[in-house]
Amino acid sequence: MEKVKAVQYGVGKMSVFTMRYMLEKGVEIVGAIDVDPAVIGKDIGEILGRENLGVVVSDGKDAREVLEVTKPDICVVTTRSLFTEVEYPLMLCAELGINAITTCEEAFFPMNSNPNLTKKIDELAKKNNCTITGSGYQDIYWGQLISSIAGSTHKITKIKGSSSYNVEDYGIALAEAHGAGLTLSEFDEQIASIDRIPDAERQAVIEKGEYAPSYMWNVNGWLCAKLGLTVKRQSQKCVPQTYSDDIYSSTLNMTIKSGDATGMSAIVTTETEEGITIESECIGKVYGPDEYDKNVWTVEGEPTTTITVEKPNTVELTCASIVNRIPDVINSKPGYVPTEEFGELNFKKQIVKNK
């Protein structure tokens, strides 16, 4: 057995966990990359609150050089939430033949929101014999958990899910993607308006790679692929969330006024040729003092089953899922491969590379 070598791409809130989890499971971190002047030049040990480890965060403009010199087995990308926003690091990894896994939520199943970019990365990864994928909290709590319940169900008529999370825990990219801090009119113009266009017009936007899906858009696609369902129609509705008082966001570094958007609820409805409807909702917002994470899914049919996860530690679960998926990525067929093709996500006590 030999150590898996990794490069951490994006050294923000999430990386504190992904880097620590990798180190504790025997992964050797050989490089780190970011664009934030506040972390560039720092040793990753300092970022983790421990002794220096001899790995300094490099400037994003030097990403190619870092990857070429270190030749990692895996690149862990924890930067932004939309697929186009991680196009550069994923394309770079595909070009250099380096496996990559990202927390980018759209990357979980980008085939149904940005098929052309997915194909572009897929073809390059196949050419250079590496695997690119997206994973995180949704891999289990919006995916594998639900498909497992479905596996114990005789007949399914509907799958309904709802999950809430505090955007403060994830960083500015996710908070902005949820419309936190916008006035209601700004939210309507920048986020909700896309939901009101006809299906054909939306599909045209998707083909252009300009669609900004909510996270459940990609989750519903993943679930349909996992369960062998054929999508007939899919729609999305984004609704702003508000709070009764002014509320401060440390991530946005601003006070969100009462009545302005603290985030959003996005409901995605998928109708399938098999007659099974999937209706999933994600609620991401700046929490008030009395709010907490919750994940509830119901598989309706014979029998009907509901599972509730109270107060999940979504950040830690996201990062642990990413790290536990590393061997699956390394051992996968080449191309852009969604995790529904990998099989079950299992606990890994140690992560090593088979010779």
MARDREN-669964 format. One line per field, with one value per residue: x, y, z of N, C-alpha, C, O in turn; residue in one letter; chain. Coordinates in steps of 0.1 Angstrom, whole numbers. Each point is the difference from the previous one (the first is absolute). Layout:
N
npx <- (X:...) .
npy <- (Y:...) .
npz <- (Z:...) .
capx <- (X:...) .
capy <- (Y:...) .
capz <- (Z:...) .
cpx <- (X:...) .
cpy <- (Y:...) .
cpz <- (Z:...) .
opx <- (X:...) .
opy <- (Y:...) .
opz <- (Z:...) .
r <- (A:...) .
c <- (A:...) .
***
This chain:
355
npx <- (8:-16:17:-18:3:4:-16:11:-19:15:7:-18:-19:-6:10:-12:-20:-5:4:-15:-19:2:1:-21:-5:11:-17:9:1:-8:-22:8:-23:12:-21:-3:-4:-22:-6:-6:7:-22:10:3:22:11:3:18:13:12:8:18:-13:4:-19:12:-11:-7:16:-19:8:1:-21:-1:6:-16:-16:6:-2:-20:-7:-14:-2:6:-18:10:-17:14:-10:-1:-15:10:-16:-18:-13:-12:-11:1:-9:-22:-5:1:-17:-19:1:-5:-22:-10:6:-21:6:-21:8:15:-11:7:18:-14:-8:23:0:-5:22:12:-19:-7:-9:-22:-14:-6:-15:-22:-9:-5:-20:-18:-5:-10:-17:-17:4:-18:5:-21:9:-4:-3:3:22:4:8:15:17:22:3:4:20:11:-3:11:21:-6:5:-18:-10:8:-6:8:11:-1:7:9:8:5:2:15:-14:-11:-15:-14:-10:19:17:7:16:21:13:8:17:15:-17:-9:2:-17:2:12:-10:-15:9:7:-18:-11:11:19:-5:5:21:-5:-16:-17:-15:-16:-16:-16:-16:-17:-16:-14:-14:-20:1:-17:11:-22:4:-18:7:16:-7:-11:13:9:-13:-2:17:0:-15:17:6:-21:20:-17:0:9:-8:0:2:4:4:-7:22:-17:7:-7:18:4:8:10:7:2:-16:-20:2:-16:-6:-4:-2:-6:-2:19:9:-14:-17:8:-20:12:-16:9:-9:0:-2:-11:18:17:2:21:-12:12:-4:12:3:5:6:1:7:-5:15:-22:-3:-17:16:-13:21:-5:-3:-11:1:-10:1:-6:-13:11:-2:-15:15:-1:10:3:6:0:-8:-10:15:-16:3:-6:-22:-4:5:-15:-18:1:0:-20:-4:11:-4:-17:5:9:-16:-3:-21:12:9:-16:11:-20:-3:-13:17:-1:-21:-4:-14:21:-9:9:4:0:13:-7:23:-18:12) .
npy <- (-12:10:13:4:0:14:3:14:-8:15:22:-11:12:2:18:17:2:14:22:13:6:18:21:9:10:17:14:-7:13:-3:0:21:-3:19:6:-15:21:0:-8:16:-20:-2:1:-17:-2:14:-7:-14:18:-1:-20:14:6:22:4:5:14:-16:12:11:20:-4:8:14:21:13:8:19:19:10:10:17:-9:16:4:9:-6:15:-3:-8:17:18:-11:14:-2:-17:15:20:5:6:21:15:0:11:22:7:0:20:-18:-3:11:-1:18:3:17:19:6:9:19:1:-21:0:1:-19:-3:21:13:-3:8:21:4:0:15:19:2:3:21:12:-10:14:2:2:12:-8:14:-17:20:15:3:13:20:2:-9:1:20:17:4:11:22:14:2:18:11:-5:14:5:11:-4:15:-6:17:-6:17:-5:21:-5:16:3:-17:12:16:12:-15:-12:10:1:-19:4:9:-15:6:-19:17:8:22:6:0:16:19:3:3:16:19:-4:7:22:-6:8:-16:4:13:-10:-10:15:5:-14:2:16:-15:3:-22:12:-19:-5:4:12:20:10:13:19:18:12:15:20:16:14:17:11:19:-3:11:4:-1:18:-3:21:-6:20:-11:21:-1:-4:21:-12:-13:19:-2:-5:13:-18:-15:4:-11:-14:21:-21:14:11:-22:5:2:-15:3:-22:5:-19:9:-19:10:-19:9:-16:-6:1:22:-4:4:14:-4:12:-5:18:-7:15:-5:22:-14:-8:17:8:11:-15:-8:1:-20:11:-22:8:-19:14:-9:-14:9:8:10:-1:14:-6:17:-10:20:-2:-16:15:16:-1:6:22:12:-1:13:22:6:2:21:10:-11:9:18:-2:-6:22:-5:-5:20:7:-2:-1:15:13:13:16:8:-20:14:-5:-11:21:-22:-13:18:-18:2:-5:-15) .
npz <- (0:-13:7:12:-22:17:-15:15:-9:7:1:-6:-1:-21:-10:9:-11:-17:4:11:-11:-13:8:5:-20:10:2:-20:18:-20:5:-3:-2:-5:4:16:-6:2:-20:-15:-7:-1:20:-14:1:-13:-21:-1:-5:-19:8:1:-18:4:11:-18:14:-14:-10:5:6:22:-3:-17:4:9:-13:-11:12:5:-18:2:21:15:-13:18:-13:10:-20:-21:-2:-9:-11:-4:18:-7:-11:8:19:-3:-6:17:15:-5:2:21:-6:3:12:-7:19:-8:11:-16:10:-8:13:14:-8:-3:5:22:4:0:-11:-4:16:3:-15:3:16:-4:-14:10:11:-13:-8:17:-10:-6:22:-12:19:1:15:13:9:-17:3:18:7:-17:10:6:10:-14:-8:17:4:-14:8:13:-19:11:15:-21:19:20:-13:21:-12:20:-12:21:-9:15:-9:19:-1:-13:11:-3:-2:17:13:-8:4:21:-11:7:13:-10:-15:12:4:17:20:5:7:21:14:11:-3:10:21:-2:1:-21:0:-14:9:12:-11:-6:15:1:-16:7:11:-8:-4:8:-5:2:22:7:-5:11:17:-5:-5:17:10:-11:3:18:-3:-10:12:-7:-2:14:23:-10:21:-7:22:-11:19:-6:6:14:3:18:1:10:-21:19:-17:13:-3:7:20:6:-1:7:-17:18:-1:11:-21:10:-15:0:-8:3:-13:8:-18:11:-21:11:-13:14:-7:-5:18:-13:21:-14:21:-12:21:-16:21:-3:8:2:14:-12:-11:-11:2:-22:9:-16:7:-19:11:-17:16:-13:20:15:-14:22:-14:22:-13:21:-8:-20:5:-3:16:22:4:2:18:16:-3:5:21:10:-6:17:19:11:13:20:14:3:-6:-19:6:-15:20:-10:17:-13:-9:15:-1:9:10:-6:18:3:3:-19:0:-10:-3:-12:12) .
capx <- (-8:8:-9:-7:5:-11:1:-12:-3:-10:4:-10:-6:-2:13:5:-4:5:14:2:-4:10:12:-2:-2:13:2:11:-3:13:-2:-12:-1:-11:2:-2:13:0:6:12:12:-1:1:-13:0:-5:-15:-6:2:10:14:2:2:9:-8:-4:-11:4:-10:-8:6:11:-6:6:13:-1:-5:10:12:-3:-6:-8:-10:-13:-1:-13:-4:-11:0:-12:-12:-5:9:9:10:11:4:14:7:-4:6:14:3:-2:10:12:-2:-1:-13:-5:-13:-3:-12:-10:-12:-5:9:-6:-6:-1:-5:-13:0:11:4:11:12:2:5:14:9:0:9:14:4:2:12:12:-2:-2:-14:-5:-13:-4:-6:-3:-11:-11:4:-8:-12:-10:2:1:-10:-13:0:0:-14:-7:3:-8:-14:-6:-5:3:-8:6:11:-1:10:3:12:3:14:4:10:11:10:6:8:-7:-6:-13:-10:-4:-8:-14:-6:1:3:-7:-14:-9:0:13:-1:-9:7:12:-1:-13:-5:4:-10:-13:1:-5:10:8:9:9:9:10:10:8:9:11:8:-3:-11:5:-10:1:7:-9:-1:10:-3:-11:6:8:-10:-7:10:2:-11:-4:-12:2:-5:-9:-1:6:-2:6:-5:9:-7:9:-3:2:0:-8:9:13:9:13:7:15:5:-2:5:-11:-13:-12:-11:-12:-8:8:2:11:4:-12:-5:-1:-8:1:-9:4:-10:7:-8:-4:-11:5:3:9:-2:10:1:11:-2:13:-1:7:-9:-2:4:-8:0:11:0:-9:0:-12:-4:-11:-2:-14:-3:-2:-7:5:10:6:13:4:13:0:13:12:11:1:13:9:-4:4:14:3:-5:11:12:-3:-2:13:4:-10:4:13:-2:-11:2:2:-10:-8:-8:-7:2:-11:6:11:-5:-1:10:3:10:13:8:12:0:13:-1:4:11) .
capy <- (12:12:11:8:14:9:15:6:12:8:-2:7:-7:-14:-7:-3:-14:-10:-3:-8:-13:-7:-3:-10:-13:-5:6:10:12:4:14:7:11:8:13:10:5:-3:-13:-3:1:-6:-15:-5:-3:12:1:-10:2:-9:4:0:-13:1:2:14:3:7:9:-7:2:-10:-13:-9:-4:-8:-13:-7:-4:-9:-12:-7:-10:6:14:2:13:5:15:6:-8:-3:-8:9:6:-10:-5:1:-10:-13:-1:-1:-13:-9:2:-5:-14:0:-2:11:-1:13:2:8:-7:-3:-11:-13:-6:12:-4:6:15:6:-12:2:1:-14:-8:6:-5:-15:-4:3:-10:-13:1:0:-11:4:1:12:-2:9:-8:8:-3:-6:-14:-9:4:3:-10:-14:-3:-1:-11:-12:-1:-4:-14:-8:4:-8:9:14:10:13:2:14:3:14:1:14:2:14:4:5:-10:-5:10:11:-4:-6:10:8:-8:-1:13:6:14:7:4:-10:3:-5:-15:-3:3:-7:-14:-6:3:-11:-11:3:-1:-13:-11:1:11:-4:-10:8:6:-12:-4:10:0:12:-2:-1:-9:-3:-12:-12:-2:-11:-11:-8:-7:-11:-10:-7:-9:-11:-9:-5:7:9:13:6:15:5:14:5:12:5:9:6:-1:13:-2:10:11:2:-11:2:-11:1:-4:11:12:10:-2:-2:6:-8:0:-3:-15:-6:-12:-4:-14:-4:-12:-6:-11:-8:-10:-11:-9:-11:4:4:14:3:14:2:14:4:13:5:14:4:-4:8:-7:-11:-9:-10:-8:-11:-7:-9:-6:-10:-8:-4:-11:-12:9:13:1:13:0:14:2:12:8:-6:9:-1:3:-11:-12:3:-2:-15:-7:3:-8:-14:-3:0:-13:-3:8:-5:-14:1:2:14:8:7:-11:3:-10:-11:-11:-5:-10:6:7:-7:6:-4:3:5:2:-3:-3:-14:1) .
capz <- (0:1:3:-10:0:-3:0:4:-8:8:14:8:11:-2:-1:14:3:-10:2:12:-2:-8:7:11:-7:-7:-13:0:-7:-7:-5:3:-10:3:-6:11:5:15:3:-9:7:13:1:3:14:7:-3:8:15:5:-4:-14:-6:-11:-13:0:-9:-12:-7:-10:-13:-2:2:-10:4:12:-4:-8:8:11:-6:10:-4:1:3:7:-3:9:-2:-3:-1:-13:-8:-8:9:2:-13:-2:7:-4:-13:1:4:-12:-9:6:3:14:5:8:6:5:8:-9:1:-13:-6:4:-12:-9:-13:-2:1:-9:-7:-9:8:5:-11:-3:11:-1:-11:3:11:-6:-8:8:10:14:4:6:6:11:11:12:8:-8:-5:9:7:-10:-10:4:10:-6:-8:9:4:-12:-2:9:-3:-10:-10:3:-8:2:9:5:10:4:8:3:4:2:-10:7:3:-13:-7:-8:-13:2:5:-12:-9:6:0:13:0:-10:3:-7:-14:-5:0:-11:-13:-2:3:-2:-13:-9:3:-6:-15:-5:0:-12:2:11:-6:-8:9:5:-11:-1:12:7:11:14:7:14:2:-2:-14:-3:8:-6:-12:5:5:-11:-6:9:1:-13:-5:-12:3:-10:1:13:2:12:5:11:8:10:14:8:15:6:5:-7:4:-5:-7:0:-13:-9:7:-1:8:-9:6:2:-12:-11:-1:8:-8:-8:-2:-14:-1:-14:-3:-11:-4:-7:-9:8:9:13:1:11:4:10:4:8:6:4:4:13:11:12:12:3:-11:-1:-11:1:-12:1:-13:0:-12:1:-8:8:10:0:11:3:9:4:6:7:3:-5:-2:-15:-5:2:-8:-14:-1:2:-12:-10:3:-1:-14:-7:-7:-11:-12:-5:-5:-10:-14:-3:-5:11:5:12:10:-1:-7:8:10:14:7:13:9:-2:12:-5:-14:-6:-14:-3:-9) .
cpx <- (9:-10:-6:5:-12:4:-13:-2:-12:2:-8:-5:-1:14:6:-4:6:15:3:-4:9:13:-2:-2:12:3:11:-5:13:-1:-13:-1:-12:2:-1:14:2:6:12:13:0:2:-13:-1:-6:-15:-7:1:10:14:1:3:8:-7:-6:-11:5:-11:-7:5:11:-5:6:13:0:-4:11:12:-3:-6:-8:-9:-14:1:-14:-3:-12:0:-14:-12:-5:11:10:11:11:5:15:8:-3:6:15:4:-2:11:13:-1:0:-14:-4:-14:-3:-13:-10:-13:-6:8:-5:-6:-2:-6:-14:-1:11:6:13:13:3:7:15:10:1:9:15:5:2:13:13:-1:0:-15:-3:-14:-3:-7:-2:-12:-11:3:-8:-14:-11:0:0:-10:-14:-1:0:-15:-8:2:-8:-15:-5:-5:1:-9:7:12:0:11:2:12:4:15:3:11:13:12:9:9:-9:-7:-13:-10:-5:-9:-14:-7:0:5:-6:-13:-9:-1:13:-1:-9:7:11:-1:-13:-5:2:-11:-13:1:-5:11:10:11:10:11:10:10:9:11:11:9:-2:-10:7:-10:1:6:-8:-2:9:-2:-11:5:8:-9:-6:10:2:-11:-5:-13:3:-7:-9:0:6:-2:6:-7:8:-8:9:-4:3:0:-7:8:12:9:13:6:15:6:-1:5:-10:-12:-11:-12:-13:-9:8:3:12:5:-12:-4:-2:-7:2:-9:4:-11:7:-10:-6:-12:4:5:10:-1:10:2:13:-2:13:-1:9:-10:-1:4:-7:-1:11:-3:-10:-1:-12:-3:-11:0:-15:-3:-4:13:6:10:5:12:3:13:0:14:12:12:4:14:10:-4:3:15:4:-4:10:12:-2:-2:13:4:-9:4:13:-2:-11:5:3:-12:-7:-10:-7:1:-10:6:11:-5:-1:12:2:10:14:8:14:-1:14:-2:5:12:-4) .
cpy <- (13:12:7:14:9:15:5:13:7:-2:9:-8:-15:-8:-3:-14:-10:-3:-8:-14:-8:-4:-11:-14:-4:6:11:12:6:14:5:12:8:14:12:4:-3:-13:-4:2:-6:-15:-5:-4:11:1:-10:1:-9:4:0:-13:1:1:14:2:8:8:-8:1:-10:-15:-11:-5:-8:-14:-8:-5:-11:-13:-8:-11:6:15:2:15:5:15:5:-10:-4:-6:9:6:-9:-6:0:-11:-14:-3:-2:-13:-11:0:-7:-15:-3:-2:12:-3:14:0:9:-8:-3:-12:-14:-7:11:-4:6:15:7:-12:2:1:-14:-8:4:-6:-15:-5:2:-9:-14:-1:-2:-9:4:2:13:-2:10:-8:10:-5:-7:-14:-10:5:4:-11:-15:-4:-2:-12:-13:-2:-5:-15:-10:2:-8:9:14:9:13:-1:15:3:15:0:15:1:15:4:6:-10:-3:11:9:-5:-6:10:9:-8:-1:14:7:15:8:6:-10:3:-5:-15:-4:1:-10:-15:-7:1:-12:-11:2:-1:-14:-10:1:11:-3:-10:7:6:-11:-4:10:0:12:-1:-1:-8:1:-14:-12:-3:-12:-12:-9:-7:-13:-11:-7:-10:-12:-10:-5:7:9:13:4:15:3:15:4:13:5:11:6:-3:13:-3:13:12:1:-12:2:-13:2:-4:11:14:12:-4:-1:6:-9:2:-3:-15:-4:-13:-4:-14:-3:-13:-5:-12:-7:-11:-11:-8:-11:4:4:15:2:15:2:15:2:14:4:15:3:-3:10:-9:-13:-10:-9:-9:-12:-7:-10:-4:-10:-7:-5:-11:-12:-6:14:1:14:-1:14:0:13:6:-7:10:0:3:-12:-12:2:-4:-15:-8:2:-9:-15:-5:-1:-13:-3:8:-5:-13:0:-1:15:8:8:-11:5:-11:-11:-12:-7:-12:7:8:-6:7:-6:4:6:0:-3:-4:-14:1:-8) .
cpz <- (0:2:-12:2:-5:-1:4:-8:6:14:9:11:-1:1:14:3:-10:2:13:-1:-8:7:11:-6:-8:-13:2:-8:-5:-6:4:-9:4:-7:11:5:15:3:-9:8:14:0:4:14:8:-2:8:15:6:-5:-15:-6:-13:-14:1:-11:-12:-6:-11:-14:-3:1:-10:5:12:-3:-8:8:10:-5:10:-6:-1:3:6:-1:8:-1:-2:-2:-14:-9:-8:9:3:-13:-1:8:-5:-14:1:5:-11:-10:4:4:15:5:9:6:6:8:-8:-1:-14:-6:5:-11:-10:-13:-3:1:-9:-7:-9:7:6:-10:-3:10:-1:-11:3:11:-6:-8:9:12:15:2:7:5:10:11:12:8:-7:-4:9:3:-10:-11:5:10:-6:-9:8:5:-12:-2:9:-2:-12:-12:4:-9:0:10:4:10:3:9:2:5:1:-10:6:1:-13:-7:-9:-13:1:5:-12:-9:5:1:14:-1:-10:5:-7:-15:-7:-1:-12:-13:-2:1:-4:-14:-10:1:-9:-16:-4:0:-11:1:10:-6:-9:8:6:-10:-2:12:8:11:13:8:15:2:-2:-14:-4:8:-6:-13:5:5:-11:-7:9:0:-13:-5:-11:3:-12:1:14:1:13:5:12:7:11:14:7:15:6:5:-9:4:-7:-6:1:-13:-10:6:-2:9:-10:7:0:-13:-12:0:9:-7:-8:2:-14:-1:-15:-1:-13:-3:-9:-9:8:10:14:0:12:2:12:3:8:5:6:4:12:11:11:12:3:-11:-1:-12:2:-14:1:-14:2:-13:2:-9:9:5:-1:12:0:8:2:7:6:2:-5:-1:-15:-5:2:-8:-15:-2:2:-12:-11:2:-1:-15:-8:-7:-11:-13:-6:-7:-11:-14:-3:-5:11:5:12:10:0:-7:9:9:14:4:14:8:-3:13:-4:-15:-6:-15:-2:-11:-13) .
opx <- (11:-12:6:0:-6:9:-11:9:-11:-2:5:6:3:0:8:8:4:4:8:7:3:4:9:1:0:9:0:-2:8:10:-9:11:-11:11:1:7:11:5:7:2:11:-4:-7:-11:-7:-7:-12:-5:-2:1:-9:7:2:6:-8:1:6:-12:7:-1:4:7:3:3:7:6:1:5:8:1:3:-2:-8:9:-10:6:-11:4:-6:3:-7:12:12:10:11:7:6:7:9:4:6:9:8:4:8:10:5:-9:8:-8:8:-9:-11:0:-5:-6:5:1:-12:-2:-3:-11:-2:11:8:10:12:9:8:11:11:8:8:12:9:7:10:7:7:-8:7:-8:8:-7:1:-3:-6:-10:-4:-9:-11:-8:-11:-6:-7:-10:-5:-4:-9:-9:0:-8:6:3:-3:-1:-2:-1:1:1:-4:1:-1:4:-6:11:10:11:10:8:-12:-10:-9:-12:-12:-10:-10:-11:-7:10:1:-6:4:-2:-1:5:4:-2:2:8:-1:-7:-8:-1:-7:-10:0:12:12:11:12:11:12:12:12:11:11:11:9:-5:10:-9:11:1:5:-5:-4:2:0:-4:-1:2:-2:-4:1:2:-10:-8:11:-13:4:0:-2:3:2:-4:1:-5:7:-12:10:-3:1:-5:3:0:1:-1:5:10:9:1:4:-1:-3:-4:-2:-2:-5:-3:11:10:-9:8:-6:5:-4:0:1:-3:8:-12:-11:-5:-9:7:-1:1:-2:0:3:-3:5:-4:6:-11:9:3:4:-8:11:-10:-2:1:1:-2:0:-1:-3:5:-7:6:9:-3:3:0:0:3:0:9:10:-3:9:4:6:8:4:3:9:7:4:5:9:1:0:3:4:-1:0:7:-3:12:-5:-9:5:-9:6:1:2:-6:5:9:2:11:-9:9:1:2:5:-7:9:-12:11:-2:8) .
opy <- (0:-2:0:6:-3:4:-4:9:-4:-11:9:-9:-7:-11:-9:-7:-10:-11:-9:-9:-12:-11:-9:-10:-10:-4:7:-1:4:6:-7:7:-5:2:11:-8:-1:-2:-9:10:-1:-7:5:-1:-1:4:2:-7:-4:11:-6:-9:-10:-1:3:-6:11:-2:-8:-9:-2:-9:-11:-12:-10:-10:-12:-10:-9:-10:-11:0:-6:4:-3:9:-5:7:6:-12:-9:2:-3:4:4:-9:-9:-7:-9:-11:-8:-6:-9:-10:-6:-5:-10:7:7:-6:6:-8:2:-11:-11:-7:-10:-12:4:9:3:5:11:-3:-9:-6:-4:-8:-8:-4:-6:-9:-8:-5:-7:-10:-6:1:-5:-1:4:-7:8:-10:12:-12:-10:-7:-11:-7:1:0:-6:-11:-9:-7:-11:-12:-9:-7:-12:-4:-1:-3:4:-2:8:-7:9:-7:9:-8:8:-10:8:-6:1:4:-7:-4:-2:5:3:-1:3:6:-3:1:10:3:13:-6:-7:-9:-5:-6:-10:-8:-5:-8:-10:-9:-3:-8:-10:2:-9:3:-2:-2:3:1:-5:0:3:-2:-3:7:3:9:-6:6:3:-7:-11:-11:-9:-12:-12:-12:-10:-12:-13:-11:-12:-12:-7:-6:5:0:0:6:-7:8:-8:8:-8:10:-7:-1:7:-11:10:11:-8:-3:3:-11:10:6:3:10:11:-11:10:-4:-8:11:-3:-7:5:-6:9:-8:8:-10:7:-9:6:-8:4:0:-6:-9:3:4:-6:8:-4:8:-8:9:-5:8:-9:6:8:-12:-9:-10:3:0:-5:7:-10:8:-8:6:-9:-1:2:-7:2:-4:7:-7:9:-8:11:-8:-2:12:-7:-6:-5:-8:-10:-7:-5:-9:-10:-6:-7:-11:-5:0:-6:-6:-2:-2:-11:2:8:-7:0:-3:2:-11:-11:-11:-10:-8:12:-3:0:8:-12:11:9:-8:8:-3:-3:7:-1) .
opz <- (6:-2:-11:11:-10:7:-6:1:-1:6:6:5:9:5:1:7:4:-1:0:4:2:0:1:7:-8:-7:10:-12:7:-4:3:-2:4:-5:-4:5:5:11:4:6:6:-10:8:6:9:9:4:8:12:-6:-7:6:-7:-10:9:-11:2:3:-7:-9:-11:2:5:0:1:5:2:-2:2:6:3:-12:-7:7:-6:5:-1:8:10:0:-1:2:-2:-5:5:0:-4:-6:-1:-3:-8:-5:-2:-5:-8:5:5:-4:6:-7:6:-2:5:-5:-2:-9:-5:-1:-3:-8:-12:-1:-4:2:-2:-5:1:2:-2:-3:1:2:-4:-1:4:0:-5:9:8:-9:8:-7:4:-3:-2:-1:4:-3:-5:-2:4:-9:-1:0:4:0:-5:0:2:-5:-2:8:-10:-12:12:-12:-9:10:-9:10:-9:9:-9:7:-6:1:-6:1:2:-8:-2:-4:-7:-4:0:-6:-8:6:2:-7:0:9:-9:-8:-11:-10:-7:-9:-11:-6:-7:-5:-8:-10:-2:-6:8:0:2:-3:-1:3:-1:-3:1:3:-4:0:8:6:2:6:5:-10:-5:-4:-7:-4:0:-2:-6:-3:0:-4:-5:2:-1:-8:-2:1:-11:-11:10:-9:9:-9:10:-6:7:3:-4:4:-6:1:-8:12:-11:5:-6:-4:-8:-7:-3:4:-8:11:-8:-5:-11:10:-2:4:-3:5:-8:6:-9:8:-10:9:-9:3:-4:7:8:-9:10:-9:11:-9:9:-8:9:-9:6:1:3:-2:7:0:5:-6:11:-10:8:-9:10:-11:8:-11:10:-8:-8:11:-10:10:-9:9:-7:5:7:-3:-4:-10:-10:-5:-7:-9:-7:-3:-7:-9:-5:-3:-11:-11:-10:-11:-12:-10:-6:-3:8:-5:11:-8:10:-4:6:1:-4:4:1:-3:8:-5:-3:3:7:-6:3:-4:5:-10:-9) .
r <- (M:E:K:V:K:A:V:Q:Y:G:V:G:K:M:S:V:F:T:M:R:Y:M:L:E:K:G:V:E:I:V:G:A:I:D:V:D:P:A:V:I:G:K:D:I:G:E:I:L:G:R:E:N:L:G:V:V:V:S:D:G:K:D:A:R:E:V:L:E:V:T:K:P:D:I:C:V:V:T:T:R:S:L:F:T:E:V:E:Y:P:L:M:L:C:A:E:L:G:I:N:A:I:T:T:C:E:E:A:F:F:P:M:N:S:N:P:N:L:T:K:K:I:D:E:L:A:K:K:N:N:C:T:I:T:G:S:G:Y:Q:D:I:Y:W:G:Q:L:I:S:S:I:A:G:S:T:H:K:I:T:K:I:K:G:S:S:S:Y:N:V:E:D:Y:G:I:A:L:A:E:A:H:G:A:G:L:T:L:S:E:F:D:E:Q:I:A:S:I:D:R:I:P:D:A:E:R:Q:A:V:I:E:K:G:E:Y:A:P:S:Y:M:W:N:V:N:G:W:L:C:A:K:L:G:L:T:V:K:R:Q:S:Q:K:C:V:P:Q:T:Y:S:D:D:I:Y:S:S:T:L:N:M:T:I:K:S:G:D:A:T:G:M:S:A:I:V:T:T:E:T:E:E:G:I:T:I:E:S:E:C:I:G:K:V:Y:G:P:D:E:Y:D:K:N:V:W:T:V:E:G:E:P:T:T:T:I:T:V:E:K:P:N:T:V:E:L:T:C:A:S:I:V:N:R:I:P:D:V:I:N:S:K:P:G:Y:V:P:T:E:E:F:G:E:L:N:F:K:K:Q:I:V:K:N:K) .
c <- (A:A:A:A:A:A:A:A:A:A:A:A:A:A:A:A:A:A:A:A:A:A:A:A:A:A:A:A:A:A:A:A:A:A:A:A:A:A:A:A:A:A:A:A:A:A:A:A:A:A:A:A:A:A:A:A:A:A:A:A:A:A:A:A:A:A:A:A:A:A:A:A:A:A:A:A:A:A:A:A:A:A:A:A:A:A:A:A:A:A:A:A:A:A:A:A:A:A:A:A:A:A:A:A:A:A:A:A:A:A:A:A:A:A:A:A:A:A:A:A:A:A:A:A:A:A:A:A:A:A:A:A:A:A:A:A:A:A:A:A:A:A:A:A:A:A:A:A:A:A:A:A:A:A:A:A:A:A:A:A:A:A:A:A:A:A:A:A:A:A:A:A:A:A:A:A:A:A:A:A:A:A:A:A:A:A:A:A:A:A:A:A:A:A:A:A:A:A:A:A:A:A:A:A:A:A:A:A:A:A:A:A:A:A:A:A:A:A:A:A:A:A:A:A:A:A:A:A:A:A:A:A:A:A:A:A:A:A:A:A:A:A:A:A:A:A:A:A:A:A:A:A:A:A:A:A:A:A:A:A:A:A:A:A:A:A:A:A:A:A:A:A:A:A:A:A:A:A:A:A:A:A:A:A:A:A:A:A:A:A:A:A:A:A:A:A:A:A:A:A:A:A:A:A:A:A:A:A:A:A:A:A:A:A:A:A:A:A:A:A:A:A:A:A:A:A:A:A:A:A:A:A:A:A:A:A:A:A:A:A:A:A:A:A:A:A:A:A:A:A:A:A:A:A:A) .
***
